[in-house]
Every structure is written in C-alpha cells, then in structure tokens.
Amino acid sequence: MNRVAGGRDLFEGGHDDAAFEPVLAEAREREAMRVCAYALMPNHLCPELWPRAEELERLRACIRRGRPYGDERWTSRTATTLDLKSTLRPVGWPEKK
C-alpha cells in the first residue's frame, strides 16, 4: 500500500524513511519492475514505475480485470480478502464437457 488511512504519517520516525530505500531496492531486484522515480510524502508515496516487457501484458490484464497484481499466492490471498475472486476466473462461460 502506498497510503496510510486516517491522515497518519507513513513513516513514524526519522529513520523510517531512510529504511525505505533498502526495501525499495530489494523489491526492484525481486520484481520485473523498474523504478524511474518516487516521492515520499508525509502520509503516502508516489512511485513512477516502468514494467519490463515480459511483465507488461500481465500488468495490463490485471488493470483490465481489476485484478490484484503480484505473485500467485499474494494475488489469491488479496483477491479473497477484498472479495475480488471473480477477477481471477477466465472471462466468459465455462466450456461444456
């Protein structure tokens, strides 16, 4: 999540924002997403991301269907929590057997 509810600050202390950069670097290594820029605000962050070619179609599909974007386990758990399981099913009617 990139926003904190209730207008609270995203980072609680002076060292929290400095700890964010190593976490961002770790995420960049793990995911096929390039970070062009980001801005840390008191209660949210604004990332500018650039997906790699191999992830672009997957990302577009998530946007079209309103599906959570992430690995399978996280996507399934998040879809269940947010009642978005229908976005994980194939489009159209099931084939007759």
C-alpha positions in Angstrom: 0.0 0.0 0.0 1.2 3.5 -0.7 -1.2 5.5 1.5 -1.9 5.5 5.2 -5.5 5.7 6.4 -6.7 8.5 8.7 -4.2 11.1 7.6 -1.5 9.5 9.8 2.1 9.7 8.8 3.5 6.9 6.6 6.8 6.9 8.5 6.8 7.1 12.3 10.3 8.3 13.0 13.3 10.0 11.3 14.9 6.7 10.4 11.9 5.0 8.9 12.2 7.0 5.6 15.8 6.1 5.4 14.9 2.4 5.9 12.5 2.6 2.9 15.3 2.8 0.3 16.8 -0.7 1.0 13.3 -2.1 1.0 12.7 -0.5 -2.4 16.0 -1.8 -3.7 15.1 -5.3 -2.6 11.7 -5.1 -4.3 13.4 -3.9 -7.5 15.6 -7.0 -7.5 12.7 -9.3 -6.8 10.1 -7.9 -9.3 10.4 -7.2 -13.0 9.6 -3.6 -12.5 11.9 -0.6 -12.9 11.5 2.4 -10.6 12.0 5.6 -12.5 11.4 8.0 -9.6 9.5 8.3 -6.3 8.5 11.0 -3.9 7.9 10.3 -0.2 5.2 12.5 1.2 4.2 12.6 4.9 1.3 10.2 4.5 1.9 8.5 1.2 4.4 7.8 -1.6 4.2 8.5 -5.3 6.2 5.9 -7.3 6.8 6.2 -11.1 7.2 2.6 -12.3 8.2 1.2 -15.7 7.4 -2.5 -16.2 9.7 -4.7 -18.2 8.4 -6.1 -21.5 7.8 -9.6 -20.0 5.5 -8.2 -17.3 3.7 -5.6 -19.3 0.9 -7.9 -20.7 0.4 -9.4 -17.2 0.1 -5.9 -15.7 -2.4 -4.8 -18.5 -4.5 -7.9 -17.8 -4.7 -7.0 -14.1 -5.7 -3.5 -14.9 -8.4 -4.6 -17.4 -9.9 -7.1 -14.9 -9.4 -5.1 -11.7 -7.3 -8.0 -10.5 -4.6 -7.6 -7.8 -1.1 -7.6 -9.2 1.6 -9.8 -7.6 2.7 -13.4 -7.3 0.1 -16.1 -7.3 -0.1 -16.6 -3.6 -0.4 -12.9 -2.8 -2.9 -12.3 -5.6 -5.1 -15.2 -4.4 -5.0 -14.1 -0.8 -5.6 -10.5 -1.6 -8.5 -11.3 -4.0 -10.1 -13.4 -1.3 -9.7 -10.6 1.4 -11.1 -7.9 -0.9 -13.8 -10.1 -2.4 -12.3 -10.0 -5.9 -12.1 -13.7 -6.6 -14.3 -13.3 -9.7 -11.4 -11.3 -11.3 -9.2 -14.4 -11.2 -11.5 -16.6 -13.2 -11.3 -16.8 -17.0 -13.5 -14.4 -19.0 -16.7 -16.0 -20.5 -18.7 -19.1 -19.9 -17.0 -22.4 -18.9 -16.7 -24.9 -21.7 -19.3 -27.7 -21.8 -17.9 -31.2 -21.1 
